Amino acid sequence: MSKKKNLFEPENMIMLYAQGAFPMADENGKLDWYFPEVRTIIPINNFNVPRSLKKFLSKSNFEYRFDTCTMEIVRNCANRETTWISEELIAAYEKIWRKGFLHSVEVFQNNKLAGGLYGVTFGSAFFGESMFSNVSQASKAALGTLLKRLKEKGFTLLDVQYKTEHLAMFGAIEISLEEFQKMLVESYSKRIDFA
């Protein structure tokens, strides 16, 4: 078995996530692990839900579910012109999903999948991976629902990898790798069931 393939076996994937790495495929589909010096988190005890989104959600007919169609969420996130979620990575995600480490927030409208997100959990850390929308505001609604869920369950870390305008609206901040690693260590002191 090649070293690269071995890095995408479930036990090794979880170990790499636990160290703060995350996987991505490049534009040619080459899969690798990344470990940036600056990390982006959304503080679970100090996040923001934009006022306009709160107003929209109070009138929307969205319904939220957890872990009912996780691999469908992954495939929807991969279904775009340029994607870092290759078929090989989807297969690797499926293996850790079967072991209970991959989770999703699903947004339904009129019983149809409108959007959602997925991520990997370990201890009290949630490593956010990707989100998508088929209906306007659905991915933002999924993120707001995730934050509420993580706070209620007692999670201590939400890693979102890179800062974007979308994530900044929810209070995403950049921290040093040293600070991030301290938070990782703290998050492994307790085990929390996401679902």
N, C-alpha and C positions, 0 to 999 in steps of 0.2 A: 504494500500500500504506500502511495506517495505521501511525502510529508505534508503537502498542501491538503490532500484529501483528509489526512489525519486531523488537521486543524479544524475541520468542519464536522467532526464526529461530536455527538452531543456533550460528552464529558469535557472535551477540550474547548468547545464553544462556550460553555458555561464558565469554565475557568478563565478564559480570555475576557469575557464580559466582566467577570468579578474583578479583574485587574484594570478595567477601564477601557478596554479595546472594543471596537465594533467593526463588523464586516461590511464591505461594499464591493460591488463589481464595477470596473471601469467601463468606458464606452465600447471596449472590445469584448466585454464579458469576463475579463480576468478578475478573479475573486481574490481579495486580500483583506488583512486586518489593519485598522488604522488606530492611532494612539496620539491624538493632537495634544500640544502643550497647553492650549487654552480650551477650557470646557464650558459648555453652556448648560445651565440648569434652570428649572422654574422652582423657586422655593415653595414647598408644599404648604407651609404655614404663612406664606406671604405672597400669594398669587393674586392676580387681578382678572376679573371677568369684565371685558369692556361693556360700558353702559348700553351701547347700541345692540350688543349681542343679547344682554339680559332682556332688553325690551322685545327683541325679535323672538327669543325663546319663550317668553311668556305668552306669545300669541301663536307659536308654531304648534303643529300637531306631530312633532317628532316623538318617537318612542325609543327608549334606550335599552340595549341588552348587552350582556357581557359573555364572551366566550361561547356564543352559540354557532358562529360560523367563522372562526378565526382564520382558517386557510383561505376562505373566500375574501376576507379583508386583505390578506397579504397579496393575493392575485390582483385585486382591484388596485392596490397601491402600485403594483408593478406595471399595470396596464396604462402606460403613457409612452409618448414618442421616445423620450430619453429616460432610461431608468437605470438605477444602480442595483435593482433587485433582479438578478439573473435567475434562470431556471435552476442552476446549481444551488444558488442561495435559497430559493424556495424549497428545494428538496431538503436542505440542511435545516431550515426553519421547521419543516414538517416533523423532522426527527425530535427536535427539542419541544415542539408542541405536544407530541405523543408522551413526552416525559413530564409535562405539566409546567414548563418554563415560559411558554409563549402565550400571550393573552391579548384580548381585543375588546375594544369598546365599539359597539355597532349602533348606528343610527338608522331607524326605519321610519318611513313615511307611508301611510296607507299600506302597511305590511310589505313594502318593498325596500330593499337596502338603499339608503340615501347617501351614506358616507360612513366613515369610521377610521380607526387607527389601531395599530398593534405595537407591542413591545415585549421585551424579555424581562422577567422578574428573577431576582435572587435576593434572599433575605428581605430587607425592607426597602430595596432599591428597584425602581422601574426604569428600564432603559428604553425610552421611546424611539421607535424606528421610523415609522412613516404613517401618513394619513392621506385620505382622499375624500372627494365630494362628488356625488352625482347630482346633488341638489344644493343650491346656494346655501351657505352657512353651515352645512352638515359637518364638515371637518372641524370647524371652530366649536360647534356644539359638542362634538366628540371629545375635544380637548378639555372643554369646561367640565364635562361629565367625568372625565378621567381624573382631573384635579380634585374634584369633590370626593370621588371614590377613594383616591389615595389618602386624602386627609382623614376621611371617616375610618379607614382601615388601619391607620397608624404608620403608613409608609414614611420614610425619612428622606428619600432622594428620588427626584425625577430628572434623569439625564436626557437632554434633548440634542446633544452633540454640537450643533452649530446654531448661532443666533440668526434668526430671520425676522423680518418685519412682523410677520404673522405671529411668531412666538413672543416677540417683544411686547405685543399688546397684552399678553397674559403675565407679564412680569419676568420674562427670561433675562438672566444675567450671566455674564461671563466670569469665570473664576479660574484661578491658577490650577495647574495640574496637582500641585502639592495640596491645595485646599480640597480639591476634588477627591484625591486619594484618602484624605482624612475622613471625608464624608462616606466614602466607600467602606472603609473599615468599620465606622460606626453603624452603617446600615446592615452589616452582616452579623451584628450581635443579636438580632431578632429575626424570626421567620414569620412571614405574614402570608396568608392565603388571599390572593387577589379576588378570586371568584367568591 
